[in-house]
Amino acid sequence: MAPTPADRTTSPTTRRSFLAAGLTGGAVLGLGGLLAACGSSTGATDAAAPAGGASPDQKSVKQGGDDYATVIEQMKAFGTDAAPGVYPRTVKHALGETVIPARPVRVVVLDTGELDNVVALGIQPVGVVHTDGSKTMPSYLKDKVGSPADVGTINSLNLEAIAALKPDLILGSQLRAQDQYASLSKIAPTVFSIRPGYPWKENFLLNASPFGLQREAKALLAAYQAAATAVGARLGDRKPTVSPLRFMPGKTRLYAGLSFIGTILTDIPIPQPKIEQVKELAVEISPEQIDKADADWVFYGVYGTPSSTNQDAVLGGALWKTLGAVKSGQARPVSDETWFLGLGVLAADAVLTDLKGFVAPGA
């Protein structure tokens, strides 16, 4: 994709003019692209996706199936060929090319994956967004993240707050904030992945590129893979099936292969039930279909508060009690912020720790 003027680093004068014209705080990206009925293509990431009226490019990175799975191939062309420490550098990404004039020190991140990524690289961002399900910092990052300012939520960016921080880099994704890209680029050099979730490893390498830390990112990913392989070796040939179940407002999902948790299970590898062996982010089920979650182990999380979902009704229902995992004591609650929202290597490491403790003690 040829770079547009907005893809290039904007001069300080241009940014000052942009701010003088007045920013609209809390520019809203509505909820939308939600999962349809069980077995249909999915249209949302591990949290929520932009609203209707999305461009064809936005639609293509939300859908399931073969096109969805090509995201990783597309991302292989992203990043930079600049040597570590060399600036300015040009980073190719989902919306073009962005010039990074010097190593960034004031970074704003627009999603949980970008947050995990920069913290994993030893960088404390100056600004973060939160999910609509939780307006607090993920607990697994609290001792590493510093004290970044709140700049809105994934679906409601506060451009005025972002600009006030005077960042020198903004990291986000096409799926979350394509409509805000031009405005964000006037504030600071902006680098976008295609989508969060499934391509989290490629996103990590892309996020490391502006800092020249690709080698460090690759080392962290290699350590993660070694740990995943060790869990698989501990389990041997008789691996149990695992079903990741998530309660969300208005929906219940079984997460499949093209999701963050799905990639972790594949890397071990641990099999999922047949219903989850699809080229999708997740399969949506009704409370009356909760028996489709029947695997040797069921790990369930909740997005937001349980009272905003049907979790309590499902867990207290008669059908839930018929599941083999429930009868054997192998249906366990897990942290939503790592299993479904972390979208980075630190969250993946935390999920591996959970899995070791439950399905492969001693690994």
GULUMNU-193689 format. One record per residue: x, y, z of N, C-alpha, C in turn. Coordinates in steps of 0.2 Angstrom, whole numbers, padded with zeros to 4 digits, always signed. Layout:
XYZXYZXYZ;...
***
This chain:
+0004-0006+0000+0000+0000+0000+0004+0006+0000;+0003+0011-0005+0007+0017-0005+0006+0021+0001;+0011+0024+0004+0010+0029+0010+0006+0035+0008;+0001+0037+0012-0002+0044+0011+0001+0049+0015;+0000+0055+0014+0003+0060+0019+0002+0059+0026;-0004+0056+0028-0005+0055+0035-0001+0049+0038;+0002+0045+0033+0006+0039+0035+0013+0042+0037;+0015+0048+0035+0022+0050+0036+0022+0054+0043;+0028+0055+0046+0028+0058+0052+0026+0066+0051;+0022+0068+0055+0019+0075+0054+0024+0080+0058;+0025+0085+0055+0029+0090+0058+0026+0093+0064;+0030+0096+0069+0028+0099+0075+0023+0105+0073;+0025+0108+0068+0020+0114+0066+0013+0112+0064;+0013+0106+0060+0007+0104+0058+0003+0101+0064;+0006+0098+0069+0003+0095+0075+0000+0101+0079;+0004+0106+0080+0001+0112+0083-0005+0115+0080;-0005+0115+0073-0011+0118+0070-0017+0114+0071;-0015+0107+0071-0021+0102+0072-0024+0103+0079;-0020+0104+0084-0022+0105+0091-0026+0112+0092;-0023+0117+0088-0026+0123+0089-0033+0123+0086;-0034+0119+0081-0041+0119+0078-0046+0115+0083;-0043+0112+0088-0048+0109+0093-0049+0102+0092;-0047+0098+0096-0048+0090+0096-0055+0089+0099;-0058+0084+0096-0064+0081+0099-0063+0075+0104;-0063+0076+0110-0062+0071+0115-0067+0066+0115;-0064+0060+0116-0069+0054+0117-0072+0052+0110;-0068+0052+0105-0071+0050+0098-0073+0043+0099;-0079+0042+0097-0082+0035+0098-0082+0030+0092;-0079+0024+0094-0080+0019+0090-0085+0014+0092;-0091+0014+0089-0096+0010+0092-0095+0002+0092;-0099-0001+0096-0099-0008+0097-0102-0011+0090;-0100-0016+0088-0103-0019+0082-0099-0025+0079;-0101-0028+0074-0097-0034+0071-0098-0040+0076;-0103-0040+0079-0103-0046+0084-0105-0052+0081;-0103-0057+0085-0104-0064+0082-0111-0066+0080;-0112-0069+0075-0119-0071+0073-0120-0078+0076;-0125-0082+0074-0127-0088+0077-0122-0093+0077;-0123-0098+0080-0118-0104+0081-0116-0106+0074;-0109-0107+0073-0107-0109+0067-0106-0104+0061;-0108-0098+0062-0108-0093+0057-0101-0090+0058;-0099-0085+0053-0092-0082+0053-0093-0077+0059;-0087-0076+0062-0087-0072+0068-0085-0065+0066;-0087-0060+0069-0085-0053+0067-0083-0049+0072;-0080-0051+0078-0077-0047+0083-0071-0050+0086;-0067-0046+0089-0061-0049+0092-0062-0051+0099;-0057-0052+0103-0058-0054+0110-0061-0050+0114;-0063-0043+0112-0067-0039+0116-0073-0037+0111;-0072-0031+0108-0077-0029+0103-0074-0025+0097;-0078-0025+0092-0076-0022+0086-0079-0016+0084;-0077-0012+0079-0080-0006+0077-0087-0007+0074;-0091-0002+0074-0098-0002+0072-0099-0003+0065;-0105-0003+0063-0107-0004+0056-0105+0002+0052;-0105+0002+0045-0102+0007+0041-0095+0006+0040;-0092+0000+0042-0085-0001+0042-0083-0002+0034;-0077+0001+0033-0074+0000+0026-0073-0007+0024;-0072-0009+0017-0071-0016+0016-0065-0018+0019;-0060-0014+0020-0054-0016+0023-0055-0018+0030;-0059-0015+0034-0061-0016+0041-0065-0023+0041;-0069-0024+0036-0073-0030+0036-0069-0036+0035;-0064-0035+0031-0060-0041+0029-0056-0043+0035;-0054-0039+0040-0050-0041+0045-0054-0043+0051;-0061-0043+0051-0065-0045+0056-0068-0052+0055;-0069-0054+0048-0072-0060+0047-0068-0066+0048;-0071-0072+0049-0068-0078+0050-0066-0081+0043;-0065-0088+0043-0064-0092+0037-0056-0090+0034;-0055-0092+0028-0049-0092+0025-0046-0085+0025;-0050-0080+0023-0047-0073+0023-0045-0071+0030;-0048-0073+0035-0046-0071+0042-0039-0074+0043;-0038-0080+0041-0032-0084+0042-0026-0081+0039;-0027-0077+0033-0022-0074+0029-0019-0068+0033;-0021-0066+0038-0019-0060+0041-0011-0061+0043;-0009-0067+0046-0002-0068+0047+0002-0067+0041;+0000-0070+0036+0004-0069+0029+0005-0062+0027;+0000-0058+0028+0000-0051+0026+0005-0047+0031;+0005-0049+0037+0009-0046+0042+0017-0047+0041;+0018-0052+0037+0025-0054+0036+0029-0049+0032;+0025-0044+0029+0028-0039+0025+0029-0032+0029;+0026-0033+0036+0027-0027+0040+0033-0026+0044;+0034-0021+0047+0040-0020+0051+0045-0015+0047;+0052-0016+0049+0057-0012+0046+0063-0016+0045;+0067-0014+0040+0074-0017+0039+0080-0013+0042;+0078-0008+0046+0083-0003+0049+0086-0007+0055;+0093-0006+0055+0097-0010+0060+0095-0007+0067;+0096-0011+0072+0095-0008+0079+0099-0002+0080;+0095+0003+0083+0099+0010+0085+0099+0015+0079;+0097+0013+0073+0097+0017+0067+0091+0021+0066;+0091+0028+0066+0085+0032+0065+0087+0038+0061;+0083+0041+0057+0076+0039+0057+0075+0032+0054;+0069+0029+0055+0068+0022+0052+0060+0022+0050;+0059+0018+0044+0052+0018+0042+0049+0011+0043;+0044+0011+0046+0040+0005+0048+0034+0004+0044;+0034-0001+0040+0028-0003+0036+0023-0006+0041;+0016-0005+0040+0011-0007+0044+0005-0008+0040;-0001-0009+0044-0007-0010+0040-0010-0005+0036;-0008+0002+0038-0011+0007+0034-0005+0011+0031;+0000+0008+0029+0005+0012+0025+0012+0011+0028;+0016+0017+0028+0022+0017+0031+0023+0023+0035;+0026+0023+0041+0027+0028+0046+0034+0029+0047;+0037+0035+0047+0044+0037+0048+0044+0038+0056;+0049+0035+0059+0050+0036+0066+0057+0039+0067;+0057+0046+0068+0063+0050+0068+0068+0048+0073;+0066+0046+0079+0071+0044+0084+0067+0039+0089;+0071+0035+0093+0069+0030+0097+0063+0033+0101;+0057+0030+0101+0051+0033+0105+0053+0032+0113;+0050+0037+0116+0051+0037+0124+0044+0038+0127;+0039+0041+0123+0033+0043+0126+0028+0039+0121;+0025+0033+0123+0021+0029+0119+0014+0029+0122;+0009+0029+0118+0002+0028+0119+0000+0022+0116;-0003+0017+0120-0006+0011+0117-0013+0011+0117;-0016+0008+0112-0023+0008+0111-0027+0002+0112;-0024-0003+0114-0027-0010+0116-0023-0014+0121;-0026-0019+0123-0023-0023+0128-0016-0027+0125;-0017-0029+0119-0011-0032+0116-0005-0028+0116;-0006-0021+0113+0000-0017+0113+0002-0015+0120;-0002-0015+0125+0000-0014+0132+0005-0019+0134;+0003-0025+0133+0007-0031+0135+0013-0031+0131;+0013-0029+0125+0019-0030+0121+0024-0025+0123;+0022-0018+0124+0028-0014+0126+0030-0015+0133;+0026-0017+0138+0028-0019+0144+0033-0025+0144;+0032-0030+0140+0036-0035+0139+0043-0033+0137;+0043-0028+0133+0050-0025+0131+0053-0020+0136;+0050-0020+0142+0053-0015+0147+0051-0008+0146;+0046-0007+0142+0044+0000+0141+0037+0002+0145;+0037+0007+0148+0031+0010+0152+0028+0015+0148;+0022+0014+0145+0018+0019+0141+0016+0025+0145;+0015+0030+0142+0013+0036+0145+0005+0037+0145;+0002+0033+0140-0005+0033+0140-0008+0026+0138;-0014+0024+0141-0017+0018+0139-0024+0019+0138;-0027+0014+0135-0035+0014+0135-0036+0008+0139;-0043+0007+0141-0045+0002+0145-0051-0002+0140;-0053-0008+0142-0058-0011+0139-0065-0008+0142;-0070-0010+0139-0077-0008+0141-0078-0012+0147;-0075-0018+0148-0077-0023+0153-0073-0021+0160;-0068-0017+0159-0064-0016+0165-0060-0009+0164;-0061-0004+0168-0058+0002+0167-0051+0003+0172;-0049-0003+0174-0043-0003+0178-0037-0007+0174;-0031-0006+0177-0025-0009+0174-0025-0016+0175;-0024-0020+0170-0023-0027+0171-0019-0029+0177;-0021-0033+0181-0018-0035+0187-0011-0038+0186;-0010-0042+0181-0004-0046+0179+0001-0041+0177;+0000-0035+0175+0005-0030+0173+0006-0024+0178;+0002-0024+0183+0002-0018+0188+0009-0017+0191;+0014-0022+0192+0020-0020+0195+0025-0018+0189;+0023-0018+0183+0028-0017+0177+0026-0011+0173;+0020-0009+0174+0018-0004+0169+0019+0003+0170;+0020+0005+0177+0021+0012+0179+0014+0015+0180;+0014+0022+0178+0008+0025+0180+0005+0029+0174;+0003+0025+0169+0001+0029+0162-0006+0032+0163;-0007+0037+0159-0013+0041+0160-0019+0037+0156;-0025+0038+0158-0031+0035+0155-0032+0039+0149;-0033+0036+0143-0035+0040+0137-0041+0037+0133;-0045+0035+0137-0052+0032+0135-0052+0025+0135;-0057+0022+0131-0057+0015+0131-0056+0012+0123;-0056+0006+0123-0055+0003+0116-0059+0006+0111;-0066+0007+0113-0071+0009+0108-0073+0016+0109;-0069+0020+0113-0070+0027+0114-0064+0031+0115;-0060+0032+0110-0053+0035+0111-0054+0043+0113;-0050+0045+0118-0050+0052+0119-0044+0056+0116;-0045+0058+0110-0040+0061+0106-0037+0067+0110;-0041+0071+0113-0038+0077+0117-0033+0075+0122;-0035+0069+0126-0031+0067+0131-0024+0064+0128;-0025+0060+0123-0019+0058+0119-0014+0063+0117;-0017+0068+0114-0013+0074+0112-0009+0077+0118;-0013+0078+0123-0010+0082+0129-0004+0078+0132;-0003+0072+0131+0003+0068+0133+0009+0069+0129;+0008+0072+0123+0014+0073+0118+0018+0067+0117;+0014+0062+0115+0018+0056+0113+0022+0056+0107;+0027+0052+0107+0031+0051+0100+0030+0045+0097;+0025+0041+0099+0023+0035+0096+0016+0033+0098;+0012+0031+0094+0005+0028+0095+0005+0021+0092;+0003+0016+0096+0002+0009+0093-0005+0007+0094;-0008+0004+0089-0015+0002+0089-0016-0003+0083;-0022-0004+0081-0024-0008+0075-0029-0005+0071;-0029-0008+0065-0034-0006+0059-0041-0008+0062;-0042-0013+0064-0048-0016+0066-0051-0011+0072;-0047-0009+0076-0050-0005+0082-0051+0002+0080;-0046+0005+0076-0046+0012+0076-0045+0015+0069;-0046+0011+0064-0045+0014+0057-0048+0021+0056;-0054+0022+0058-0057+0029+0057-0053+0034+0060;-0049+0033+0065-0046+0038+0069-0038+0039+0067;-0036+0035+0062-0029+0034+0061-0026+0041+0058;-0030+0045+0054-0028+0051+0051-0027+0056+0057;-0032+0056+0062-0031+0061+0067-0025+0059+0072;-0025+0053+0073-0019+0050+0078-0012+0052+0075;-0012+0051+0068-0005+0052+0065-0003+0060+0065;-0008+0064+0066-0006+0071+0066-0004+0073+0073;-0005+0068+0078-0003+0069+0085+0004+0066+0086;+0005+0060+0083+0012+0057+0083+0012+0052+0078;+0019+0049+0076+0019+0044+0072+0015+0038+0075;+0011+0035+0070+0006+0030+0072+0008+0023+0068;+0008+0018+0072+0009+0011+0068+0003+0007+0070;+0000+0004+0065-0006+0000+0066-0005-0008+0064;-0006-0012+0068-0007-0019+0065-0013-0020+0062;-0015-0026+0059-0021-0027+0055-0027-0028+0061;-0026-0032+0065-0031-0034+0070-0027-0037+0077;-0030-0036+0082-0028-0039+0088-0030-0047+0089;-0027-0050+0094-0029-0057+0095-0025-0062+0091;-0028-0066+0086-0025-0071+0083-0018-0070+0081;-0016-0065+0077-0009-0064+0075-0005-0060+0081;-0006-0062+0087-0002-0058+0092+0005-0059+0092;+0008-0064+0089+0015-0065+0089+0018-0060+0084;+0015-0059+0078+0017-0055+0073+0016-0048+0075;+0010-0046+0079+0009-0040+0082+0015-0038+0086;+0017-0042+0090+0023-0041+0095+0029-0039+0091;+0031-0042+0086+0037-0040+0082+0036-0034+0079;+0030-0032+0076+0028-0026+0073+0029-0020+0078;+0026-0021+0084+0026-0016+0090+0034-0015+0092;+0038-0020+0091+0045-0019+0093+0049-0015+0088;+0046-0015+0082+0050-0012+0076+0052-0005+0078;+0047+0000+0080+0049+0007+0081+0055+0008+0086;+0056+0003+0091+0061+0003+0096+0067+0000+0094;+0067-0004+0088+0073-0008+0087+0074-0014+0091;+0069-0017+0094+0069-0022+0099+0066-0029+0096;+0067-0030+0089+0064-0036+0087+0068-0042+0089;+0074-0041+0090+0078-0047+0093+0075-0049+0100;+0074-0044+0104+0072-0046+0111+0065-0049+0110;+0061-0046+0106+0054-0049+0105+0054-0056+0103;+0059-0058+0098+0059-0065+0096+0062-0069+0101;+0066-0067+0106+0069-0071+0111+0063-0072+0116;+0059-0068+0117+0053-0069+0122+0048-0074+0119;+0047-0073+0112+0043-0078+0109+0046-0085+0109;+0052-0086+0108+0055-0092+0108+0055-0095+0115;+0056-0091+0120+0055-0094+0127+0048-0096+0129;+0043-0092+0126+0036-0094+0127+0035-0101+0123;+0037-0102+0117+0036-0108+0114+0040-0114+0117;+0046-0113+0120+0049-0118+0123+0045-0120+0129;+0042-0116+0133+0038-0117+0139+0031-0121+0136;+0028-0119+0131+0022-0122+0128+0024-0129+0126;+0030-0130+0123+0032-0137+0121+0033-0142+0127;+0036-0139+0132+0037-0142+0138+0030-0145+0142;+0025-0141+0141+0019-0143+0144+0016-0149+0140;+0017-0148+0133+0014-0154+0129+0018-0160+0130;+0025-0160+0131+0029-0166+0132+0027-0169+0139;+0025-0165+0144+0023-0168+0150+0016-0172+0149;+0012-0169+0145+0006-0172+0144+0006-0179+0140;+0011-0179+0136+0013-0185+0132+0007-0186+0126;+0006-0192+0124+0002-0193+0119-0006-0193+0120;-0007-0194+0127-0014-0194+0129-0016-0187+0132;-0017-0183+0127-0019-0176+0129-0026-0175+0130;-0028-0171+0135-0035-0170+0136-0038-0165+0132;-0044-0165+0130-0047-0159+0127-0049-0153+0131;-0048-0147+0129-0049-0141+0133-0054-0137+0129;-0059-0134+0132-0064-0129+0129-0063-0123+0133;-0061-0117+0130-0061-0111+0133-0068-0107+0132;-0071-0106+0137-0078-0103+0137-0078-0096+0140;-0082-0092+0137-0082-0085+0139-0089-0082+0139;-0091-0079+0145-0097-0076+0146-0096-0069+0145;-0100-0066+0140-0100-0059+0139-0107-0056+0139;-0108-0050+0139-0115-0047+0139-0118-0048+0133;-0124-0052+0133-0128-0054+0127-0126-0060+0123;-0120-0063+0125-0118-0069+0122-0113-0073+0126;-0113-0079+0123-0108-0084+0126-0104-0087+0121;-0097-0088+0122-0093-0090+0116-0089-0096+0118;-0088-0100+0114-0083-0105+0114-0077-0103+0109;-0071-0102+0112-0066-0099+0108-0062-0105+0104;-0061-0103+0097-0059-0108+0093-0051-0106+0091;-0049-0110+0085-0042-0109+0083-0039-0102+0082;-0044-0098+0079-0041-0092+0077-0043-0086+0082;-0040-0088+0088-0041-0083+0094-0034-0084+0097;-0033-0079+0102-0027-0079+0106-0026-0086+0110;-0031-0088+0114-0031-0094+0118-0031-0100+0113;-0034-0099+0107-0033-0105+0102-0026-0106+0100;-0022-0101+0099-0015-0101+0097-0011-0105+0102;-0013-0103+0108-0009-0106+0114-0010-0113+0114;-0016-0115+0114-0018-0122+0114-0015-0126+0108;-0014-0123+0102-0011-0126+0096-0004-0127+0097;-0001-0122+0101+0007-0122+0102+0009-0127+0106;+0004-0130+0111+0007-0135+0116+0008-0141+0113;+0004-0145+0109-0003-0143+0107-0008-0147+0112;-0013-0144+0113-0019-0147+0116-0025-0147+0112;-0029-0152+0111-0034-0152+0106-0040-0149+0109;-0045-0146+0105-0051-0144+0107-0057-0148+0104;-0063-0148+0107-0068-0152+0105-0070-0150+0097;-0073-0154+0094-0074-0153+0087-0078-0147+0085;-0082-0145+0089-0086-0138+0088-0081-0132+0087;-0076-0133+0091-0071-0127+0091-0065-0128+0086;-0066-0133+0082-0060-0135+0077-0063-0131+0070;-0063-0125+0070-0066-0121+0065-0061-0115+0063;-0061-0112+0057-0057-0107+0056-0061-0100+0058;-0062-0100+0064-0065-0094+0067-0062-0092+0073;-0064-0086+0075-0062-0083+0082-0065-0087+0087;-0072-0088+0087-0076-0092+0092-0082-0094+0089;-0086-0098+0092-0092-0101+0090-0097-0098+0096;-0102-0095+0094-0107-0092+0099-0113-0098+0100;-0114-0099+0107-0119-0103+0109-0124-0100+0113;-0130-0103+0114-0135-0101+0119-0134-0104+0125;-0137-0102+0131-0137-0106+0137-0140-0113+0136;-0144-0114+0132-0147-0120+0131-0142-0125+0127;-0137-0122+0124-0132-0126+0121-0126-0127+0125;-0126-0126+0131-0120-0126+0135-0116-0133+0135;-0120-0138+0134-0117-0144+0134-0112-0145+0128;-0112-0141+0123-0107-0141+0118-0100-0139+0120;-0100-0136+0126-0093-0135+0129-0090-0141+0133;-0093-0147+0132-0091-0153+0135-0084-0155+0133;-0079-0154+0137-0072-0156+0135-0070-0159+0142;-0064-0162+0141-0061-0165+0148-0060-0159+0153;-0058-0153+0150-0057-0147+0154-0061-0142+0151;-0065-0138+0155-0068-0132+0153-0065-0126+0157;-0062-0121+0154-0060-0115+0157-0064-0109+0155;-0067-0106+0160-0072-0101+0158-0070-0094+0162;-0071-0089+0158-0069-0082+0160-0076-0078+0159;-0076-0072+0162-0081-0067+0161-0079-0060+0159;-0082-0057+0154-0080-0051+0152-0084-0046+0155;-0081-0041+0159-0085-0037+0164-0087-0040+0170;-0093-0039+0172-0095-0041+0179-0100-0047+0177;-0100-0052+0181-0105-0058+0180-0112-0056+0180;-0114-0051+0183-0121-0049+0183-0123-0046+0176;-0118-0044+0172-0120-0041+0165-0120-0047+0160;-0119-0053+0162-0119-0059+0158-0124-0064+0161;-0124-0070+0157-0128-0075+0159-0124-0081+0163;-0118-0079+0166-0114-0084+0169-0117-0087+0175;-0120-0083+0179-0123-0086+0185-0129-0091+0184;-0133-0089+0179-0139-0093+0177-0136-0099+0174;-0131-0099+0170-0128-0105+0166-0125-0110+0172;-0121-0107+0176-0117-0111+0181-0122-0114+0186;-0128-0111+0187-0132-0113+0192-0138-0118+0189;-0137-0119+0182-0142-0123+0179-0141-0130+0179;-0146-0134+0177-0146-0141+0177-0141-0144+0172;-0142-0140+0166-0138-0143+0160-0130-0142+0161;-0128-0137+0165-0121-0136+0167-0119-0142+0171;-0123-0144+0175-0121-0150+0180-0120-0157+0176;-0123-0157+0170-0122-0163+0166-0115-0164+0163;-0111-0158+0162-0105-0159+0159-0100-0163+0162;-0096-0167+0158-0091-0171+0161-0086-0168+0165;-0084-0162+0163-0079-0158+0166-0081-0155+0173;-0088-0154+0173-0091-0151+0180-0091-0157+0185;-0093-0163+0182-0094-0169+0187-0087-0171+0189;-0082-0170+0185-0075-0172+0188-0071-0167+0191;-0074-0161+0192-0071-0155+0195-0066-0152+0191;-0067-0153+0184-0062-0150+0179-0065-0144+0175;-0070-0141+0178-0072-0134+0175-0070-0129+0180;-0066-0125+0178-0062-0120+0182-0063-0113+0179;-0064-0108+0184-0064-0101+0182-0057-0099+0180;-0056-0094+0175-0049-0092+0174-0049-0084+0173;-0044-0081+0173-0043-0074+0172-0045-0071+0165;-0050-0068+0164-0052-0065+0158-0046-0061+0155;-0043-0057+0159-0038-0052+0157-0032-0055+0154;-0031-0062+0156-0025-0065+0153-0027-0070+0147;-0032-0074+0149-0034-0079+0144-0038-0076+0138;-0041-0071+0138-0045-0068+0133-0043-0061+0131;-0041-0057+0135-0039-0050+0134-0032-0048+0133;-0027-0053+0136-0020-0051+0137-0017-0050+0130;-0018-0054+0125-0016-0054+0118-0009-0052+0117;-0004-0054+0122+0003-0053+0121+0007-0059+0125;+0013-0058+0125+0017-0064+0127+0017-0064+0135;+0016-0059+0138+0016-0060+0146+0009-0063+0148;+0004-0061+0144-0002-0065+0146-0002-0072+0144;+0001-0073+0138+0002-0080+0136+0006-0084+0141;+0011-0081+0144+0015-0085+0149+0011-0086+0155;+0006-0082+0157+0002-0083+0162-0003-0088+0161;-0005-0089+0155-0010-0094+0153-0006-0101+0153;+0000-0101+0151+0004-0107+0151+0004-0109+0159;+0006-0105+0163+0006-0106+0170+0000-0109+0173;-0006-0106+0171-0012-0109+0173-0013-0116+0170;-0012-0117+0164-0013-0124+0161-0008-0129+0164;-0002-0127+0165+0003-0132+0169+0000-0134+0175;-0003-0129+0179-0005-0131+0186-0011-0135+0186;-0016-0135+0180-0022-0138+0180-0021-0145+0176;-0019-0145+0170-0019-0151+0166-0012-0155+0166;-0007-0151+0168+0000-0154+0167+0004-0153+0174;+0002-0154+0180+0006-0153+0186+0013-0156+0185;+0018-0152+0187+0025-0154+0187+0028-0152+0181;+0025-0150+0175+0028-0148+0169+0033-0142+0170;
***
